[in-house]
Amino acid sequence: MKKRITAISLGIALLAIAIVGASIAYFTDTDAETNVFTTGNVDITLIDDFTQNSKLLPGSQTMNAVPKKVSIKLEDGSEDAYVWYEWLIPAALDSTDGSTGTNNIVHVNSLGRTWDKYRENPNFWAEGQTEALPLDQTWDHDPDVELSLTGPQGFIGTETVDGVLYNKYLVLYHGMLSAGDETTVSMSQVYLDNKVDAYTNDDGDLVYTYNGADIDYDFTNGVKIIVRAYGMQAAGFADVYAAYSAY
């Protein structure tokens, strides 16, 4: 009998709560807001001032050199960015002793290999330049000090393109570009080494030589030097080296 009384009492208590809950009205309200974010972009243009199919003749920096000037522009509407480029040269024409950047059959010249030489030596200055450029307007053609990823002269490895083995080099622009900005000029010219000669073999084919030795390269399709430009947002990076390392 004691257990039954307890059960009845509990049932009444629950009923009372239900009745009270039904009789109360609350003032309520809701609010929501949609957060809208816009996205930026980086838009660069590689400016390569070069005449296609220019003829290479044996020469030097002052004779038979073909002008080739490279710069990068950050287009209007783009986010601030750091920029750099890679240039590729057929490995068979880059060096005759297994090194990079020396004893070349085809020479690719730039306006100063490192920013300090460019700034200090008038021989590296661009045409019309009358004083050394500030650091943020110069290129680093030899970033092996700042980047452990590269070797001397900015060498970063090899790559095969259309069946041809290329040596690949890295060139970075020190300054941060804003929309509409363009870098200073980097490359200056290309020329064929004056030790290059040619003869006709027994099959009637023209064979090119360097220092009297046959050059192991098929010249029938010309000499192709490849330039690839890159841009990366500046936000979040201290300098171009940090941006390149994170690319």
C-alpha positions in Angstrom: 0.0 0.0 0.0 2.9 2.4 0.7 4.4 1.9 -2.8 1.0 2.7 -4.5 0.7 6.0 -2.7 4.1 7.0 -3.9 3.3 6.3 -7.5 0.0 8.2 -7.4 1.8 11.2 -5.9 4.4 11.3 -8.6 1.8 11.1 -11.3 0.0 14.1 -9.9 3.3 16.1 -9.7 4.0 15.4 -13.4 0.5 16.5 -14.3 0.9 19.7 -12.5 4.1 20.5 -14.3 2.5 19.8 -17.6 -0.4 22.1 -16.9 1.8 25.0 -15.7 4.1 24.6 -18.7 1.2 24.9 -21.1 0.0 28.1 -19.5 3.3 30.1 -19.9 4.1 32.2 -23.0 7.6 33.5 -23.8 8.7 36.5 -25.8 11.2 35.2 -28.4 13.3 36.6 -31.2 16.0 35.4 -33.7 18.5 37.1 -35.7 21.1 36.0 -38.3 23.8 37.5 -40.4 25.6 36.1 -43.4 29.3 37.0 -43.5 30.4 37.8 -47.1 34.0 37.5 -48.0 35.5 38.5 -51.4 38.5 36.6 -52.9 41.6 38.2 -54.4 43.8 37.0 -57.1 47.3 37.4 -58.5 47.5 38.3 -62.2 50.9 38.6 -63.8 52.1 39.1 -67.4 55.5 38.0 -68.6 57.0 40.7 -70.9 59.7 39.1 -73.1 61.2 41.6 -75.5 62.7 39.2 -78.0 62.4 38.7 -81.8 61.5 35.0 -82.4 63.8 33.0 -84.7 66.6 35.5 -84.3 69.8 34.1 -85.8 72.6 33.1 -83.5 76.1 33.7 -84.9 79.4 33.1 -83.1 80.2 36.2 -81.1 80.5 37.8 -77.7 78.8 40.2 -75.3 79.7 43.0 -77.7 79.4 41.2 -81.1 76.5 39.3 -82.6 74.5 39.3 -79.3 70.8 39.0 -79.7 68.8 41.3 -77.4 66.4 39.5 -75.0 64.9 41.5 -72.2 62.6 40.0 -69.5 60.3 41.8 -67.0 57.1 41.0 -65.2 54.0 43.2 -64.8 51.4 42.9 -62.0 48.1 43.6 -63.7 45.4 46.1 -62.4 43.1 44.5 -59.8 45.7 42.1 -58.6 46.8 41.6 -55.0 50.3 42.7 -54.0 52.7 40.0 -55.0 56.2 38.8 -55.1 57.4 37.5 -58.5 60.2 35.4 -60.0 61.0 33.5 -63.1 62.7 30.4 -64.3 64.8 30.2 -67.4 65.7 26.9 -69.1 68.5 26.3 -71.5 69.4 23.0 -73.3 71.9 21.3 -71.1 74.1 20.3 -74.0 74.6 24.0 -74.8 74.9 25.3 -71.3 78.3 23.9 -70.3 81.0 21.7 -71.7 82.6 20.6 -68.4 79.6 19.4 -66.4 79.2 22.6 -64.5 76.5 25.2 -64.8 76.8 28.8 -66.0 80.4 28.4 -67.2 82.0 27.4 -70.6 78.7 27.8 -72.3 78.1 27.2 -76.0 75.1 29.5 -75.8 75.4 32.4 -73.3 72.4 34.1 -71.6 73.4 37.4 -70.1 71.7 39.4 -67.4 71.9 42.8 -65.9 74.0 41.8 -62.9 74.1 38.4 -61.3 73.4 39.6 -57.8 71.8 42.7 -56.4 75.0 44.1 -54.9 77.0 43.8 -58.1 74.1 45.4 -60.0 73.9 48.3 -57.6 77.6 48.9 -57.4 79.0 48.3 -60.8 77.8 50.7 -63.6 78.7 48.0 -66.2 75.6 46.1 -65.1 73.3 49.1 -65.2 70.5 49.3 -67.7 70.7 51.7 -70.6 69.9 55.2 -69.4 70.5 54.3 -65.7 72.6 56.9 -63.9 72.8 55.6 -60.4 72.5 52.3 -58.5 68.9 51.0 -58.1 67.4 50.5 -54.6 67.3 46.9 -53.5 63.6 46.5 -54.1 64.1 47.2 -57.8 66.8 44.6 -58.4 66.9 40.9 -59.2 68.7 38.1 -57.5 70.2 35.8 -60.1 72.2 33.8 -57.6 70.0 33.1 -54.6 72.0 30.2 -53.2 72.9 32.2 -50.1 69.3 33.0 -49.2 67.8 29.7 -50.5 69.4 26.3 -49.8 67.3 25.0 -52.6 69.5 26.4 -55.3 73.0 26.0 -56.5 75.5 28.5 -58.0 74.0 31.0 -60.4 70.5 30.0 -59.3 70.7 26.5 -60.7 67.7 24.5 -59.5 68.0 21.2 -61.5 67.2 19.7 -64.9 63.9 19.2 -66.8 63.1 17.4 -70.0 60.9 19.3 -72.4 59.9 17.8 -75.7 62.6 15.2 -75.4 65.4 17.7 -74.7 67.2 17.9 -71.4 67.3 21.5 -70.0 69.2 23.1 -67.2 66.9 25.3 -65.1 67.8 28.5 -63.3 65.9 30.7 -60.8 65.8 34.5 -60.8 63.9 36.4 -58.0 62.8 40.0 -57.8 63.5 41.6 -54.5 60.7 44.1 -54.4 57.0 43.6 -53.7 54.8 44.6 -56.6 51.5 46.4 -56.3 48.8 46.4 -59.0 50.0 48.1 -62.1 53.7 47.8 -61.2 56.3 46.3 -63.5 59.7 45.0 -62.5 63.0 46.4 -63.9 64.5 44.5 -66.8 66.4 41.2 -66.0 67.8 39.4 -69.0 69.8 41.4 -71.5 71.0 39.3 -74.4 71.9 35.9 -75.8 74.9 34.9 -78.0 76.7 31.9 -79.4 80.2 31.4 -78.2 82.9 32.4 -80.6 84.5 29.0 -80.3 81.6 27.5 -82.2 82.3 26.4 -85.8 80.6 24.1 -88.3 81.5 21.6 -91.0 79.7 19.3 -93.5 80.2 15.6 -92.8 80.4 12.7 -95.3 76.6 12.4 -95.3 76.2 16.0 -96.3 74.9 17.0 -92.8 76.0 20.2 -91.2 77.7 19.5 -87.9 78.5 22.2 -85.3 81.6 22.0 -83.1 82.9 23.7 -80.0 86.6 23.9 -79.6 86.9 21.4 -82.4 84.6 18.8 -80.8 81.2 17.9 -82.2 78.3 19.3 -80.2 75.8 16.7 -79.2 72.7 18.7 -80.0 70.2 18.7 -82.8 70.2 22.2 -84.2 67.6 21.5 -86.9 64.8 22.8 -84.6 66.7 25.8 -83.5 67.8 26.7 -79.9 64.9 27.1 -77.5 65.3 29.1 -74.3 62.2 28.8 -72.1 61.1 31.5 -69.6 58.4 30.9 -67.1 57.1 33.7 -64.8 55.5 33.2 -61.4 53.7 35.4 -58.9 52.5 34.8 -55.4 50.5 37.0 -53.0 52.7 39.1 -50.7 50.3 38.9 -47.7 51.7 36.6 -45.1 55.3 36.5 -46.4 58.3 38.5 -45.2 60.0 38.6 -48.6 60.3 36.9 -52.0 62.5 34.2 -50.6 59.7 33.2 -48.1 57.1 33.3 -50.8 59.2 31.2 -53.2 59.9 28.6 -50.4 56.2 28.3 -49.7 55.2 28.0 -53.4 
